[in-house]
Each structure stands twice: as C-alpha cells, then as structure tokens.
C-alpha cells in the first residue's frame, strides 16, 4: 500500500485522474514518514534482543563505521547501478538547465547520498533517492542511539517517543505558523502557489528531522520486544484482529477526508501527529499478532500472502527505478526527445507502471540476488571501514 501510494503519487497526474484520486495519491509527503519509522522499527528488531534490555552483540561488537556501512551497502549498489544506467538522461537534462559545473556537483551529491542536506536540490537526478540520503544519516546515528534505547523500560520508551515526536513536530509547527499555512495541503499545491518552498523542503528533507522519525520507529519496536520480559511493568499487551484493522482504516479514512476536501490541513501537521502514530499502532499490533499463536488476524494473514510477499521483495527496486522511468515518460524535454510528446493518459500510465514492474523484477533477479554483488558489497564495507 505504502509503496503504491508513493509511486502513483509522483506521476498519477499524467494519467488524467479525477480530482479525488489525484489528491488521495498525492499525499506522499505524509506517507514517506511511515517508511522512515519502518526503517527504525526493522533496525531495532534486528539489532536488539527480544524480552531483554540489551543491544545485540552484532551491534555492540561491531565498530560503528563498519556497522553503518554494512547497512548502507544493503541499498547503495542498486542506487549506483540505476544512476549509471540513467546517467546520460540525468546529465543531459542537468547540463541543459544548469551547465556543467552544477551538473558535476549534483552528480557528486547523488553518488555520495548527501543531497538531502540541500533543501532546494534534494531531488537532483534520481529524485526519490533523497530518502536514501536522509536514511543514511539516520543509520549512522543508530550505533550510538540504539544501545541506549535498548536499556530503557517501557515507561522510559514512552517518554522518549513523546520527546522525539516533539522534536519532529516543532520545526514543522514553526514553518506552519510563520507562513500561516496550516490549511495548505502541500502534496497538491503548485510550487508557485506555496508561500516558501525552500523552508517546506527543509521540513521534509532535512536528515536531522528524518532521524527523529527513524528513532521513533526504533522506540516503537522496543515497546513490543519488551512484551514478556521479567519485570512487572512489561506485561504483554492484549491484542486482537481489530488492533491492526482500526489503525489501518483510520489511516485510509484520514487520506479520504483530505482528498475529498472534508479536512484541509498541512501535510506537516498530519505526518507527525496523525499518520506516523497510526502507522506505528498498526505495525506494533501486527508484530504482536504475528508472534502470538492465540491471535487470529485476517489482516496479518493477508499481508503474509505469497503475492504480497513477492511484491514486498520488489518494493525497493520499484522505488529506485520509478523516478527515472517517470522522467522518460513525463519529463517534457526527455519525453519529447524520445517519443515526440509527453505520454499523457491512463493507457500510457499503465505502460509506465508495467515498465517499472518489469525493470524492478529484472534488477531483483539479476542484480540484488547476485552473489558477486554481495561479495563486492562486503569487500567494499571492509575496505572503507578500515580506511575510515
């Protein structure tokens, strides 16, 4: 659902959708917060011990640089490959608008995953990979933050979640207050109609703010992992099928209310105060219902179906390639050069989606599961960590 909303949201306007459909899928500035929280959740799950207040030896016994690089190289090789494949297109468009010096600098930002620090240029070249840029910084903080988070009891974790939410929300509140844009839905507001696009970009791209969302996800995971611990405070939380269904329906309801015009409110208000808390409630309940044999949850069973698991395995390459292919189909100077026109309409949009799926599947089969790529990544991690 999340990756579908992101992919559709970036280019669905070219399919000539209804106003409601366009606005429903244009809430990607909100939805991306769930990916950051999910990243923190998964990192905490794999790097701390269950029902125990300690970090995993895999985390504490590995130098911080090497641990961080091992995580980053889980996605960096595919990022580099896609940059290389589409670099003629990126360079052609960039040089046309900005000249060679800026193009070289933009290429440097893209290769080093530092573009998220530049709010007006975070979406250079492969635009969606600003996410990886922000995530890289947050990942670098984890070897220092997770051992401390792992020692916390549930009371301390809840307090930490509140403070992290405050840290995430305050800059967004300042942006909304200073520009009086509490009622602007940025996802479908034209850039020229926005009161200050650079400050808005700072709220959604800045790696420091992103780190807060990643850490909130880690804290949420630890709250579940302490279920069944020996102390009285950590008694298991009772859950049932409604524990996952209600947050999920609330998320969809919120998106429907905004898309229909029933509620006009800023993306930067919805993301930290509504969407991420609801998503984490859903994720925590799904986690609990998965590990408890006494709970039957149709939502969890559906999410574990073979088709969705297969689609989930393709989600990362889909995310990486949907931006460049979108430029091929819909960036005016590129599409006119190749096709003679921008490929508008639902038929061409279906071809675009099929192209994304096909390329993602090819990359998954030929590159991401390639043992030589894995060996290169491991060797690169070893070499870079010893040098750094």
C-alpha positions in Angstrom: 0.0 0.0 0.0 2.7 2.5 1.0 5.0 1.9 -2.0 1.9 2.0 -4.3 0.9 5.4 -2.9 4.5 6.7 -3.4 4.8 5.5 -7.0 1.4 6.6 -8.0 1.6 9.9 -6.2 4.6 11.1 -8.1 3.2 10.7 -11.6 -0.5 10.0 -11.4 -1.4 13.5 -12.6 -0.2 12.4 -16.1 -3.0 9.7 -16.2 -5.7 12.4 -16.1 -7.3 11.1 -12.9 -10.3 12.6 -11.1 -9.6 15.3 -8.5 -10.2 12.9 -5.6 -7.9 10.2 -7.0 -5.2 12.7 -7.7 -5.4 14.2 -4.2 -5.6 10.7 -2.5 -2.4 9.6 -4.0 -0.6 12.9 -3.8 -0.1 12.6 0.0 3.4 11.1 -0.5 4.9 13.8 1.8 2.9 12.3 4.6 3.3 8.6 3.6 7.1 8.8 3.4 7.2 9.3 7.1 6.0 5.7 7.6 9.0 4.4 5.6 11.4 6.2 8.0 9.6 4.9 11.0 9.5 1.4 9.5 13.3 1.6 8.9 13.9 2.4 12.5 11.5 -0.4 13.6 13.3 -3.0 11.5 16.7 -1.8 12.6 15.7 -2.1 16.3 14.2 -5.6 15.7 17.4 -6.9 14.1 19.9 -5.1 16.4 18.4 -5.6 19.9 17.5 -8.6 22.0 13.9 -9.8 22.5 12.5 -9.6 26.0 15.8 -8.2 27.2 17.2 -4.7 27.8 20.4 -5.1 25.8 21.5 -4.4 22.3 22.5 -7.3 20.1 26.2 -8.3 20.1 26.1 -7.8 16.3 25.6 -4.1 17.0 27.8 -3.5 20.1 30.5 -5.9 18.9 30.9 -4.2 15.5 32.7 -0.8 15.0 30.1 1.9 14.4 31.5 2.8 11.0 31.5 -0.8 9.8 28.0 -1.5 11.1 26.7 1.7 9.4 28.4 0.9 6.1 27.1 -2.7 6.2 23.6 -1.3 6.4 24.1 1.4 3.7 25.6 -1.1 1.3 22.3 -3.0 1.5 20.9 -0.4 -0.8 23.8 1.5 -2.2 24.9 -0.9 -5.0 21.5 -0.7 -6.7 21.4 3.1 -6.2 24.8 3.3 -8.0 23.7 1.0 -10.8 20.5 2.9 -11.6 22.5 6.2 -11.5 24.8 4.7 -14.1 22.1 3.3 -16.3 20.2 6.6 -16.5 23.2 9.0 -16.2 23.0 10.1 -19.8 19.5 11.3 -19.2 20.3 12.9 -15.9 23.4 14.7 -17.3 21.6 15.8 -20.5 18.8 17.5 -18.6 21.0 18.9 -15.9 23.5 20.4 -18.3 20.7 21.9 -20.4 19.3 23.8 -17.4 22.3 24.3 -15.1 25.6 23.9 -17.1 28.5 21.5 -16.5 29.8 22.8 -13.1 26.4 22.5 -11.3 25.8 19.2 -13.1 29.0 17.7 -11.7 28.2 19.0 -8.2 24.7 17.4 -8.5 26.2 14.2 -9.6 28.6 14.3 -6.6 25.6 14.8 -4.3 23.7 11.9 -5.8 26.7 9.5 -5.7 27.6 10.4 -2.1 23.9 10.4 -0.9 24.3 13.9 0.6 21.6 15.6 -1.4 19.0 15.7 1.4 21.2 18.4 3.1 20.4 20.8 0.3 16.7 21.6 0.5 16.4 23.2 -2.9 18.4 20.4 -4.6 17.5 17.3 -2.7 15.7 15.9 -5.7 18.5 16.2 -8.2 19.0 13.3 -10.7 17.0 10.3 -9.3 14.6 12.4 -7.2 13.2 9.8 -4.8 16.6 8.8 -3.6 16.7 11.8 -1.3 15.0 9.3 1.0 18.2 7.2 1.0 20.3 10.3 1.7 18.3 11.1 4.8 18.2 7.4 5.9 22.0 7.1 5.6 22.5 9.9 8.2 19.9 8.3 10.5 21.6 4.9 10.1 24.9 6.5 11.1 23.3 7.5 14.4 22.0 4.1 15.3 25.1 2.5 16.7 25.1 5.3 19.3 21.4 5.6 20.0 20.2 2.0 19.9 22.3 0.7 22.8 20.8 3.4 25.0 17.3 2.8 23.7 17.8 -0.9 24.3 18.3 -0.4 28.0 15.1 1.5 28.5 12.0 0.1 30.2 8.5 0.7 28.7 7.9 3.9 30.8 11.2 5.4 29.6 10.4 4.3 26.0 7.1 6.1 26.0 8.6 9.3 27.4 11.3 9.0 24.6 8.6 8.6 22.0 6.9 11.8 23.2 10.1 13.8 23.1 11.1 12.5 19.7 7.6 13.5 18.4 8.1 17.0 19.9 11.5 17.3 18.2 10.0 16.2 14.9 6.9 18.4 15.2 8.3 21.7 16.5 10.2 22.7 13.3 7.1 21.9 11.3 4.9 23.9 13.6 7.3 26.8 13.2 7.1 26.5 9.4 3.2 26.4 9.5 3.0 29.3 12.0 5.5 31.6 10.2 3.9 31.2 6.8 0.3 30.7 8.1 -0.1 27.5 6.0 -1.9 25.2 8.5 -4.5 24.7 5.8 -2.3 24.1 2.8 -2.1 20.6 1.5 1.4 20.7 0.1 1.1 17.4 -1.9 -1.2 19.0 -4.5 -0.3 22.7 -4.1 1.5 24.1 -7.1 5.1 25.2 -6.2 4.5 28.8 -7.3 1.4 28.9 -5.0 3.5 27.8 -2.0 4.5 30.6 0.5 8.0 29.3 0.9 9.1 26.1 -0.9 12.6 26.1 0.5 11.5 26.1 4.1 8.9 23.4 3.3 11.6 21.3 1.7 13.7 21.7 4.8 10.9 20.1 6.9 10.6 17.0 4.6 14.2 16.5 3.5 16.4 17.5 6.4 18.2 14.4 7.7 18.1 15.6 11.4 14.3 15.7 11.3 14.3 12.4 9.5 16.5 10.8 12.2 13.8 11.7 14.8 11.2 9.7 12.8 13.6 6.7 12.4 14.3 6.7 16.2 10.5 6.8 16.9 10.2 3.6 14.9 13.0 2.0 16.9 11.3 3.0 20.2 8.0 1.5 19.0 9.7 -1.8 18.2 11.3 -1.9 21.6 7.9 -1.5 23.3 6.8 -4.7 21.6 10.1 -6.5 22.1 9.8 -6.0 25.9 6.5 -7.9 26.0 7.1 -10.9 28.1 10.1 -9.5 29.9 10.6 -10.5 33.5 9.7 -7.2 35.2 6.1 -6.4 36.1 5.9 -3.3 34.1 6.4 -5.1 30.8 3.3 -7.3 30.9 2.1 -8.3 27.4 -0.4 -6.0 25.8 -3.7 -7.7 24.8 -4.4 -7.5 21.0 -6.9 -8.9 18.6 -7.8 -8.6 14.9 -9.2 -5.1 15.5 -5.9 -3.9 16.8 -4.5 -3.9 13.2 -7.7 -3.2 11.4 -8.7 0.0 13.2 -5.4 1.9 12.7 -5.4 0.8 9.1 -8.9 2.1 8.5 -8.1 5.3 10.3 -5.1 5.9 8.0 -7.3 5.4 4.9 -10.1 7.5 6.4 -7.7 10.3 7.1 -6.4 10.2 3.5 -10.0 10.1 2.1 -11.1 13.0 4.3 -8.2 15.1 3.0 -8.7 14.1 -0.7 -12.4 14.8 -0.6 -11.8 18.3 0.9 -13.6 17.4 4.1 -10.4 18.4 6.0 -7.9 20.9 4.7 -4.7 20.6 6.8 -1.0 20.8 6.1 1.0 17.6 5.3 3.4 18.7 8.0 0.7 18.5 10.6 -0.8 15.2 9.6 2.6 13.4 9.2 4.0 13.6 12.8 0.7 13.8 14.8 -1.6 11.5 12.9 -0.1 9.3 10.2 3.1 8.1 11.9 1.4 7.3 15.3 -1.4 5.4 13.5 1.0 3.6 11.3 3.1 2.5 14.3 0.0 1.4 16.2 -0.8 -0.8 13.2 2.8 -2.0 12.9 3.1 -2.8 16.7 -0.2 -4.7 16.6 0.8 -6.7 13.5 4.1 -7.6 15.2 2.3 -8.8 18.3 -0.4 -10.7 16.4 2.2 -12.4 14.3 4.2 -13.8 17.2 1.2 -14.8 19.3 -0.3 -18.2 18.3 -3.5 -17.4 20.2 -4.5 -14.5 18.0 -6.1 -15.0 14.6 -5.7 -11.8 12.5 -7.0 -11.8 8.9 -5.1 -8.6 8.1 -1.8 -10.1 9.1 -2.6 -13.3 7.2 -3.4 -11.2 4.1 -0.2 -9.2 4.4 1.7 -12.5 4.6 0.1 -13.9 1.4 2.6 -15.1 -1.3 1.7 -12.3 -3.7 2.2 -9.5 -1.2 5.4 -11.1 0.0 6.6 -11.3 -3.6 5.6 -7.6 -4.2 7.3 -6.6 -1.0 10.6 -8.1 -2.2 10.2 -5.9 -5.3 9.4 -2.7 -3.4 12.9 -1.4 -3.1 13.8 -1.7 -6.8 10.4 -0.3 -7.6 11.1 2.7 -5.5 14.6 3.2 -7.1 13.5 2.9 -10.7 10.1 4.6 -10.7 11.6 8.1 -10.7 14.0 7.7 -13.7 11.4 5.9 -15.7 8.9 8.6 -14.8 11.3 11.1 -16.3 11.5 9.1 -19.5 7.7 9.1 -19.9 6.8 12.5 -18.3 9.8 14.9 -18.1 9.0 17.3 -21.1 12.4 17.7 -22.5 13.2 13.9 -22.3 9.8 12.6 -23.4 9.6 14.9 -26.4 13.2 13.9 -27.4 12.3 10.2 -27.2 8.6 10.0 -28.1 7.8 13.4 -29.6 5.4 14.2 -26.7 4.7 13.7 -23.1 2.8 10.5 -22.8 -0.5 11.6 -21.1 -3.5 9.5 -20.4 -4.3 6.3 -18.5 -3.1 4.0 -21.2 0.4 5.3 -21.2 0.3 5.4 -17.4 -0.4 1.7 -17.4 2.6 1.2 -19.7 4.7 3.2 -17.3 3.7 1.1 -14.4 4.3 -2.1 -16.3 7.8 -0.8 -17.2 8.5 0.0 -13.6 7.5 -3.5 -12.5 9.4 -5.2 -15.3 12.7 -3.3 -14.7 12.3 -3.8 -10.9 11.9 -7.6 -11.4 14.9 -7.8 -13.7 17.1 -5.9 -11.3 15.9 -8.1 -8.4 16.7 -11.3 -10.3 19.9 -10.3 -12.0 21.5 -7.8 -9.5 20.1 -7.8 -6.0 20.3 -11.6 -5.6 23.6 -11.8 -7.4 26.3 -13.4 -5.2 29.1 -11.3 -6.9 27.3 -8.1 -6.0 27.0 -9.3 -2.4 30.7 -10.2 -2.3 31.6 -6.7 -3.8 29.5 -5.0 -1.1 31.1 -7.0 1.7 34.6 -6.2 0.4 33.7 -2.5 -0.1 32.5 -2.4 3.5 35.7 -3.9 4.8 37.9 -1.6 2.8 36.0 1.6 3.6 35.7 0.8 7.3 39.4 0.1 7.6 40.2 3.4 5.8 37.7 5.5 7.7 
